[in-house]
Amino acid sequence: MEQSRSVSDVSRRDVARWAAVGAGAALAAPTAARAQAEQGNGMRWTNGLTDAPVTYFDVIEPVGGASRKPPMFLIHGGAHSGSCYLMTADGRPGWAHVFAQAGHRVVIPDWPGSGRSGHVPYDDLTGEVVVSGLGKALVAIGEPAVVMTHSMSGPYGWKLLEQYGDHIAKLVAVAPGPPGNIQPAATIASETPEKLEIRGTTNYTLDRKAPFVGTPAFVASKLIGKSTQFPREHAARYAASLQPIAPKLLQQRLNIGGAQMKVADFSKYRGKRALVMIGTDDIDHPRELDQRIADWLDENGAKADFWFLGDHGVTGNGHMMMLENNSDAIAKLVLSWVNGT
């Protein structure tokens, strides 16, 4: 049997080559439920699509059969695609590779209407649609998975746990958006039938019908922010990789007019393990804000842990910790929680 390599043995060349092959396979077999992209270096890379709402997903797993470790289902945040888990800002293998090298089958979807999942008309693209597509990809795994959310996908995780809790082994929420149950309504500085001005730690000027495109100022202040771990020499390349955010999705995330999704049925929350994790230098995620999310989970039957990374000896991380210089160290912490070590 071919042996899996350690994280340090997976090179930048491997990541770039695998990514290119994976993209090519998706184009070569667009109607296949799942197509094998490549096998080598102890890892197998496959990809597939769900039924409508169409949701593309990559799968990276060790060659050699089933593992006793649970699959991991990594959901990206706003303005990104699943690629944020495939490669760091400086070109190193991302968290998906780290988790796969540790023995997990790793599934990385793109939201419906985002990335390789294709277009959904903006008038139709809501959080509920995204959750439906992600749920189909989650069910397709065939066994309960550890679901990871980040930032804007936090509320999708809370709804997935409500609607698909039998398919979720544990939930890891990285700097997550809160559920509508506890999120305050957005502060609107001004509005017209076409535009909205939102004030907060991060300010937004939104077109009600057009997608939001992150400006260099947005990237610098929100996504990189005060991080001392983000490789700023690669900031321009990172910014160029970002995607527009559909208008209704961002309006829900900001809870404009109470639009954020709420959890109504907590029966699947009972006894479910969850981890809420934030960095020390994320301007939009102060400790007390995300501690409240963990408390809400506990209040509704889950068993939540709250990690401020500074308490675990990891400092300097902003909002995009999976892309930052110390991403491997954080991945190892996540694995210690997932596997109970």
PyMOL commands that set and color helices and strands:
alter all, ss='L'
color gray80, all
select helices_A, chain A and resi 7-9+12-28+82-85+95-101+115-117+122-124+127-140+151-167+216-224+232-240+247-253+256-258+267-269+287-299+309-312+321-323+327-338
alter helices_A, ss='H'
color red, helices_A
select strands_A, chain A and resi 34-40+43-49+56-62+72-74+106-109+145-150+168-174+187-191+195-199+204-207+273-278+303-308
alter strands_A, ss='S'
color yellow, strands_A
deselect
rebuild
show_as cartoon
